[in-house]
Amino acid sequence: MIPRIDTVEVKNDFNLLIRFKSGETVLYDVGDDINSIEEFSVLKTEPHLFDHVQVDESRTSVFWNDRIDLPGDTLLEYGQRVN
């Protein structure tokens, strides 16, 4: 089953707080992606862009532009669970 995203909230130090429709909540550190994926480096050089994260229409991923996105299953698998 594809995890559906309910909300995404920008936190300090390139972290996202993601709430899923299932009720699960994770804190995902985008900093690792910024340092290892070339397309993501613009999030560090243009910090205002990071604040404009959006949930896609299908509610299965978050994105910043047409080149930078993260799927919900990745966020759920690698994010730190929050109670």
MDTraj code that builds the backbone (N, CA, C; nanometers):
import mdtraj as md
import numpy as np

residues = "MET ILE PRO ARG ILE ASP THR VAL GLU VAL LYS ASN ASP PHE ASN LEU LEU ILE ARG PHE LYS SER GLY GLU THR VAL LEU TYR ASP VAL GLY ASP ASP ILE ASN SER ILE GLU GLU PHE SER VAL LEU LYS THR GLU PRO HIS LEU PHE ASP HIS VAL GLN VAL ASP GLU SER ARG THR SER VAL PHE TRP ASN ASP ARG ILE ASP LEU PRO GLY ASP THR LEU LEU GLU TYR GLY GLN ARG VAL ASN".split()
xyz = np.array([
    [0.0840, -0.1182, 0.0000],
    [0.0000, 0.0000, 0.0000],
    [0.0891, 0.1254, 0.0000],
    [0.0571, 0.2192, -0.0841],
    [0.1335, 0.3427, -0.0943],
    [0.0945, 0.4348, 0.0217],
    [0.1924, 0.4783, 0.1016],
    [0.1594, 0.5674, 0.2125],
    [0.1155, 0.7049, 0.1608],
    [0.0061, 0.7539, 0.2116],
    [-0.0469, 0.8850, 0.1736],
    [-0.0075, 0.9880, 0.2788],
    [0.0385, 1.1023, 0.2329],
    [0.0841, 1.2094, 0.3212],
    [-0.0320, 1.3006, 0.3548],
    [-0.0468, 1.3290, 0.4828],
    [-0.1505, 1.4215, 0.5273],
    [-0.0966, 1.5648, 0.5281],
    [0.0143, 1.5859, 0.6018],
    [0.0738, 1.7194, 0.6096],
    [0.2261, 1.7097, 0.6127],
    [0.2894, 1.8183, 0.5740],
    [0.4347, 1.8309, 0.5847],
    [0.4641, 1.9667, 0.6461],
    [0.5566, 1.9668, 0.7411],
    [0.5933, 2.0895, 0.8119],
    [0.7452, 2.1040, 0.8124],
    [0.7930, 2.2225, 0.7755],
    [0.9357, 2.2510, 0.7742],
    [0.9840, 2.2739, 0.9171],
    [1.0927, 2.2077, 0.9527],
    [1.1557, 2.2234, 1.0836],
    [1.2979, 2.2764, 1.0634],
    [1.3691, 2.2994, 1.1727],
    [1.5068, 2.3498, 1.1685],
    [1.6026, 2.2498, 1.1057],
    [1.7147, 2.3007, 1.0547],
    [1.8259, 2.2186, 1.0059],
    [1.7853, 2.1199, 0.8963],
    [1.7028, 2.1640, 0.8026],
    [1.6622, 2.0843, 0.6873],
    [1.5883, 1.9561, 0.7260],
    [1.5039, 1.9665, 0.8267],
    [1.4188, 1.8555, 0.8676],
    [1.2754, 1.8823, 0.8282],
    [1.2028, 1.7741, 0.7981],
    [1.0603, 1.7814, 0.7682],
    [0.9851, 1.6938, 0.8665],
    [0.8751, 1.7439, 0.9178],
    [0.7852, 1.6652, 1.0000],
    [0.6691, 1.6252, 0.9099],
    [0.6556, 1.4952, 0.8875],
    [0.5545, 1.4454, 0.7948],
    [0.4530, 1.3616, 0.8698],
    [0.3263, 1.3968, 0.8525],
    [0.2163, 1.3189, 0.9097],
    [0.1478, 1.2451, 0.7950],
    [0.1310, 1.1161, 0.8136],
    [0.0672, 1.0323, 0.7123],
    [-0.0791, 1.0098, 0.7468],
    [-0.1585, 0.9806, 0.6456],
    [-0.3014, 0.9550, 0.6647],
    [-0.3233, 0.8372, 0.7601],
    [-0.2263, 0.7474, 0.7685],
    [-0.2350, 0.6299, 0.8562],
    [-0.2235, 0.6665, 1.0043],
    [-0.1815, 0.7916, 1.0317],
    [-0.1612, 0.8349, 1.1696],
    [-0.0157, 0.8359, 1.2112],
    [0.0703, 0.7764, 1.1302],
    [0.2130, 0.7758, 1.1615],
    [0.2725, 0.9138, 1.1347],
    [0.3732, 0.9493, 1.2164],
    [0.4439, 1.0760, 1.2000],
    [0.5931, 1.0478, 1.2050],
    [0.6672, 1.1090, 1.1118],
    [0.8122, 1.0917, 1.1086],
    [0.8808, 1.2264, 1.0933],
    [1.0033, 1.2322, 1.1423],
    [1.0910, 1.3463, 1.1214],
    [1.1969, 1.2989, 1.0226],
    [1.2022, 1.3637, 0.9073],
    [1.2949, 1.3220, 0.8019],
    [1.4010, 1.4292, 0.7825],
    [1.5282, 1.3878, 0.7872],
    [1.6423, 1.4783, 0.7717],
    [1.6814, 1.4846, 0.6239],
    [1.6475, 1.5937, 0.5578],
    [1.6796, 1.6121, 0.4164],
    [1.8275, 1.6476, 0.3993],
    [1.8949, 1.6839, 0.5062],
    [2.0362, 1.7201, 0.5006],
    [2.1226, 1.6125, 0.4384],
    [2.0933, 1.4865, 0.4682],
    [2.1704, 1.3760, 0.4092],
    [2.1545, 1.3751, 0.2574],
    [2.0327, 1.3991, 0.2096],
    [2.0069, 1.4025, 0.0654],
    [2.0744, 1.5237, 0.0010],
    [2.0726, 1.6364, 0.0693],
    [2.1361, 1.7577, 0.0183],
    [2.2848, 1.7343, -0.0038],
    [2.3474, 1.6603, 0.0873],
    [2.4913, 1.6345, 0.0787],
    [2.5280, 1.5221, -0.0179],
    [2.4328, 1.4364, -0.0544],
    [2.4681, 1.3212, -0.1371],
    [2.4024, 1.3184, -0.2754],
    [2.2994, 1.3988, -0.2976],
    [2.2301, 1.4004, -0.4267],
    [2.2471, 1.5384, -0.4887],
    [2.3113, 1.5427, -0.6032],
    [2.3472, 1.6705, -0.6657],
    [2.2278, 1.7645, -0.6826],
    [2.1141, 1.7155, -0.7287],
    [1.9968, 1.8002, -0.7516],
    [1.9470, 1.8670, -0.6234],
    [1.9694, 1.8031, -0.5092],
    [1.9214, 1.8551, -0.3825],
    [2.0069, 1.9694, -0.3279],
    [2.1287, 1.9874, -0.3804],
    [2.2195, 2.0885, -0.3264],
    [2.1622, 2.2297, -0.3353],
    [2.0737, 2.2541, -0.4297],
    [2.0123, 2.3862, -0.4427],
    [1.9296, 2.4220, -0.3185],
    [1.8839, 2.3227, -0.2441],
    [1.8083, 2.3500, -0.1216],
    [1.8954, 2.4182, -0.0165],
    [2.0252, 2.3957, -0.0251],
    [2.1189, 2.4592, 0.0680],
    [2.1640, 2.5958, 0.0170],
    [2.1847, 2.6067, -0.1127],
    [2.2314, 2.7332, -0.1689],
    [2.1196, 2.8355, -0.1847],
    [1.9952, 2.7865, -0.1919],
    [1.8778, 2.8741, -0.1980],
    [1.7830, 2.8334, -0.0847],
    [1.8177, 2.8682, 0.0397],
    [1.7441, 2.8195, 0.1563],
    [1.5951, 2.8533, 0.1556],
    [1.5574, 2.9627, 0.0923],
    [1.4150, 2.9962, 0.0865],
    [1.3354, 2.8884, 0.0139],
    [1.3985, 2.8166, -0.0776],
    [1.3319, 2.7108, -0.1527],
    [1.2879, 2.5977, -0.0601],
    [1.3702, 2.5629, 0.0374],
    [1.3362, 2.4531, 0.1289],
    [1.2034, 2.4797, 0.1998],
    [1.1783, 2.6041, 0.2354],
    [1.0551, 2.6407, 0.3067],
    [0.9302, 2.6248, 0.2227],
    [0.9449, 2.6061, 0.0934],
    [0.8299, 2.5971, 0.0034],
    [0.7991, 2.4536, -0.0398],
    [0.8305, 2.3585, 0.0454],
    [0.7990, 2.2189, 0.0179],
    [0.6472, 2.2030, 0.0058],
    [0.6055, 2.1157, -0.0842],
    [0.4630, 2.0901, -0.1068],
    [0.4371, 1.9406, -0.1132],
    [0.3121, 1.9030, -0.0911],
    [0.2685, 1.7648, -0.1093],
    [0.2081, 1.7562, -0.2491],
    [0.2443, 1.6519, -0.3236],
    [0.1913, 1.6404, -0.4599],
    [0.0418, 1.6079, -0.4573],
    [-0.0202, 1.6207, -0.5719],
    [-0.1651, 1.6037, -0.5838],
    [-0.2123, 1.4653, -0.5393],
    [-0.1336, 1.3634, -0.5647],
    [-0.1715, 1.2271, -0.5250],
    [-0.1453, 1.1994, -0.3773],
    [-0.0779, 1.2938, -0.3101],
    [-0.0440, 1.2856, -0.1684],
    [0.0510, 1.1690, -0.1386],
    [0.1343, 1.1337, -0.2381],
    [0.2286, 1.0231, -0.2205],
    [0.3738, 1.0682, -0.2178],
    [0.4005, 1.1986, -0.2337],
    [0.5373, 1.2488, -0.2263],
    [0.5357, 1.3974, -0.1909],
    [0.6540, 1.4443, -0.1500],
    [0.6723, 1.5882, -0.1280],
    [0.7683, 1.6364, -0.2362],
    [0.7590, 1.7654, -0.2707],
    [0.8463, 1.8173, -0.3744],
    [0.8731, 1.9652, -0.3537],
    [0.9812, 2.0106, -0.4168],
    [1.0185, 2.1519, -0.4141],
    [1.0092, 2.2135, -0.5531],
    [1.0464, 2.1368, -0.6526],
    [1.0350, 2.1798, -0.7918],
    [1.0269, 2.0546, -0.8774],
    [1.0351, 2.0690, -1.0078],
    [1.0199, 1.9526, -1.0953],
    [1.1406, 1.8587, -1.0956],
    [1.2465, 1.8949, -1.0255],
    [1.3657, 1.8096, -1.0186],
    [1.3929, 1.7532, -0.8798],
    [1.3259, 1.8053, -0.7782],
    [1.3546, 1.7642, -0.6410],
    [1.2264, 1.7164, -0.5743],
    [1.2226, 1.5865, -0.5426],
    [1.1075, 1.5301, -0.4717],
    [1.1512, 1.4096, -0.3892],
    [1.0666, 1.3719, -0.2966],
    [1.0909, 1.2542, -0.2128],
    [0.9602, 1.1762, -0.2013],
    [0.9621, 1.0471, -0.2334],
    [0.8408, 0.9669, -0.2233],
    [0.8053, 0.9341, -0.0783],
    [0.6774, 0.9190, -0.0551],
    [0.6269, 0.8915, 0.0794],
    [0.6830, 0.7653, 0.1407],
    [0.7030, 0.6601, 0.0597],
    [0.7557, 0.5361, 0.1177],
    [0.8997, 0.5539, 0.1664],
    [0.9774, 0.6376, 0.0988],
    [1.1134, 0.6686, 0.1447],
    [1.1090, 0.7480, 0.2746],
    [1.0216, 0.8473, 0.2793],
    [1.0075, 0.9288, 0.3999],
    [0.9686, 0.8423, 0.5195],
    [0.8755, 0.7515, 0.4979],
    [0.8279, 0.6651, 0.6054],
    [0.9347, 0.5646, 0.6482],
    [1.0055, 0.5087, 0.5521],
    [1.1067, 0.4071, 0.5838],
    [1.2286, 0.4650, 0.6536],
    [1.2745, 0.5809, 0.6091],
    [1.3994, 0.6371, 0.6620],
    [1.3803, 0.7513, 0.7614],
    [1.2580, 0.7956, 0.7799],
    [1.2315, 0.8994, 0.8779],
    [1.2331, 0.8443, 1.0195],
    [1.2617, 0.9321, 1.1146],
    [1.2612, 0.8936, 1.2555],
    [1.1182, 0.9035, 1.3065],
    [1.0680, 0.7943, 1.3603],
    [0.9307, 0.7896, 1.4110],
    [0.9129, 0.8869, 1.5267],
    [0.8001, 0.9557, 1.5262],
    [0.7656, 1.0508, 1.6303],
    [0.6340, 1.0041, 1.6910],
    [0.6290, 1.0014, 1.8233],
    [0.5044, 0.9593, 1.8923],
    [0.4091, 1.0746, 1.9065],
])
top = md.Topology()
chain = top.add_chain()
for i, resn in enumerate(residues, 1):
    res = top.add_residue(resn, chain, resSeq=i)
    for name in ("N", "CA", "C"):
        top.add_atom(name, md.element.get_by_symbol(name[0]), res)
traj = md.Trajectory(xyz[None], top)
